[in-house]
Structures are given as structure tokens and as C-alpha cells.
Amino acid sequence: MTSPDGAVFTDGLRPVDVLTVVAVTDVTPSVRRVTLSGDAAVVAAAGPTVNLLVPRVDDPDPRWPRIQRDGRIVWPEGSHGIALRSYTARRQDPAAGEVDIDFVLHGDGPAAAWAAAARPGALLGIAGAASLAERPARWLLLVADETALPAVSRILAAAAPDTTGVAFLEVAGPEEEQPLPAPAGVAVHWLHRGATAPGESTLLTDAVAGLDRPPGDDVFAWVGAESAAVRAIRADLRGRWGLGRAQHHAIGYWRRGRSMAPAG
């Protein structure tokens, strides 16, 4: 039996989609871009946020899970060495069958370890996709650290030319800044934490606390960073700014004390 997209099910399960690394590029000292190649239909459906199945470093024959018709993952019995992580695709090119994923290398999680060792020919699985939960608005607030820069880049690229707003982006220093084309009315502010460890600065929460809500109701805020910072910013946006559920989306991309693994 096949699914609407042509995937073949056996006993109610189908194989996961597997992409192959074709290029690895260091975007900044701590961000590595991995270009993956695969079937055009798989790449077209792979974002903007994708569930990646990350094998152990140098595993030549990963024990991939399988997928039920409802999209749920069925893991193999016993140790399989596969980690599930969610990332936002920085670029998708279905015509070329390519997708770019940016990995933050500091941290010791399985995704960072895999990306640090990634070479052409390495394999990465995909098991489902999700939206960024953003929406068009006349005035836009974006708040993110380096783990959420791919999502910010896609939101800015999709914004209408007359969009206004502010983006607060925290990175270690100027060497970690990335080109982010934005509408002329969106002010992009890079915040440098210097020697402060990721997740320990208050740069993002302080920046939002010092910003007044713009007039009008056509406002949307998108926040992606360390979980504690996101909770504080979300409380400010709901309380002082009075934003309703449809006016903001705030997600903890990672948690201090755990590996820096984007979660949305």
C-alpha cells in the first residue's frame, strides 16, 4: 500500500527518508552548514522545521526507525544509536534536491558531534516536518540566539517589503554575525555576550524589557532561544505588552545544562 506522496507501507510502516551530505561549510566559528541531497519530493516537504534522525558519528549502517501512516515514529528494539532533533532548514531547493541545515557546534550533544564530524557521503534521516508558527504582521518582533537564526532568516525573507519592527539577535561576538536580509523597516540588532557562556546572559530579556509595544493590534512576536530566557520574554509579552496567543510564538530551542540542540 502507498501513501498519497508515494511512500510504500509494509505492515502499516514505511522507511524514513534518508538524505546524503554533499557539502559542509563553516558559516561562522561556531556554526556549520551541512548541505543534504535527496529526492526532490522529500526536500520539498522537509521544512521549514524538520525532525532530523541523527546517527552516531561514523556509523556506516544506522538502524533507522520506521514511520506509521499517522506519522508516528516506530523505533527498532534494542540500542539503535539514533537521536531525534528538530531543526529549521536554512535553505530548501527542491529543483536541485538540496536542503541546508545549520548546526551550532558548541556543546556535546549528538547533533553537534555529528555535524562536527560530517563529511560528504554521511547520512541523515528525516521523520516529519512542522511550520515556524509565524504569521504576517505590519510590525514584527524577532528575538533569538544563534540556535534560532535559520528560523529568523526564513521569517525575514518571507516578510512583506513594508514590514516594520525589531530583531534582537544574541551571539558570542561580531565574528558570529551572519548576513540576514531584512525589510528596510526592520531594525536588526546584534547583541554580543562576549565571554559569558551561552544561556547565562540576560541580553535578550533586557532588550525586550527596554522596548515599548508599538501602537495598534497588527503586531506579532517570534521568540526562539534558551528556555529560561524564552519564558521570561514570553511573560513580558503576555503581561506588559498584552499580546494574545495569536500575536506571539515563543519556543525554548534548548535548555541550559543540556546539549544545545534546537527544538523547533
C-alpha positions, -999 to +999 in steps of 0.1 A: +000+000+000+012+035-007+007+069+009-005+100-011+031+110-016+040+076-030+057+061+001+053+024+003+039+009+036+047-026+047+027-039+076+015-003+082+050+011+083+073+028+058+111+036+058+122+070+069+136+093+042+174+094+042+194+123+028+231+123+019+256+150+028+271+166-003+289+197+012+300+211+046+307+248+051+317+267+082+295+298+082+310+312+114+334+298+140+306+280+158+280+274+130+285+247+104+262+244+074+255+209+061+241+206+026+220+174+021+208+159-011+179+136-018+146+131-036+130+164-048+097+155-032+113+147+001+132+180+001+101+200-009+083+186+022+113+189+045+106+222+062+107+248+073+112+228+106+122+192+102+126+163+126+161+150+120+173+115+128+209+119+138+230+087+138+262+081+158+293+096+144+308+074+117+280+048+119+281+032+084+248+014+088+223+033+111+194+013+125+167+037+112+132+037+127+101+034+105+071+056+102+034+048+108+007+061+085-002+087+111+034+100+111+045+084+144+080+070+147+084+034+155+119+027+169+138-006+165+141-028+195+174-025+215+200+001+211+198+020+178+221+050+183+197+074+166+189+108+182+157+128+172+163+166+169+142+194+153+159+220+132+148+247+108+161+243+073+181+274+063+175+267+026+154+243+005+159+238-032+135+210-044+146+215-080+182+207-071+171+182-044+190+201-017+184+213+018+208+233+041+208+227+079+229+249+102+243+233+133+257+251+163+289+233+172+295+243+208+280+217+231+284+180+233+251+167+221+247+141+194+237+166+167+267+189+174+290+158+174+276+145+142+279+179+124+315+184+137+324+151+120+301+154+090+317+147+056+302+142+021+286+108+019+273+108+056+236+100+061+209+119+079+173+108+083+141+129+082+109+120+100+083+147+096+081+185+094+063+214+110+058+251+104+075+280+122+042+292+136+048+327+124+022+349+108+024+381+087+021+413+106+026+450+099+050+452+129+073+423+138+095+415+168+121+387+165+142+376+194+167+348+190+201+334+199+223+315+173+203+283+175+173+301+160+190+322+133+178+299+105+142+304+116+148+342+118+163+342+083+133+325+069+108+347+087+126+379+074+129+365+039+091+359+038+082+393+054+064+418+032+087+447+020+067+472+040+070+453+073+085+472+102+098+460+135+129+450+155+151+419+157+173+412+187+198+385+179+223+372+206+257+357+195+291+355+211+307+383+192+309+400+158+326+370+142+293+351+148+271+376+129+255+363+097+241+381+067+203+384+072+185+403+045+155+421+060+129+446+050+142+482+053+118+489+081+131+461+104+160+472+126+184+442+132+204+445+165+232+420+171+238+415+209+273+402+219+276+382+251+314+381+249+329+356+274+295+349+291+285+313+284+255+306+262+223+307+282+238+328+310+234+363+297+203+385+301+209+404+268+177+392+251+154+396+281+169+431+289+165+442+253+128+432+252+122+447+287+135+480+274+113+481+243+078+496+243+050+479+225+042+497+192+007+511+188-020+490+170-030+454+170-012+442+139+018+431+159+035+397+161+064+385+182+085+354+175+110+342+201+135+313+200+164+309+224+174+292+257+143+280+276+146+302+307+151+334+286+121+325+264+099+320+295+109+354+308+103+371+275+070+354+269+058+365+303+067+401+294+050+399+260+018+385+276+018+408+306+033+442+298+026+440+261-007+423+264-002+400+234-027+373+229-020+338+217-024+347+180+001+375+184+032+357+196+051+324+194+078+317+219+097+284+220+126+272+240+152+259+214+174+244+241+179+243+279+209+253+299+227+223+314+217+202+284+231+199+249+225+229+227+200+211+204+174+232+187+139+221+194+118+239+169 
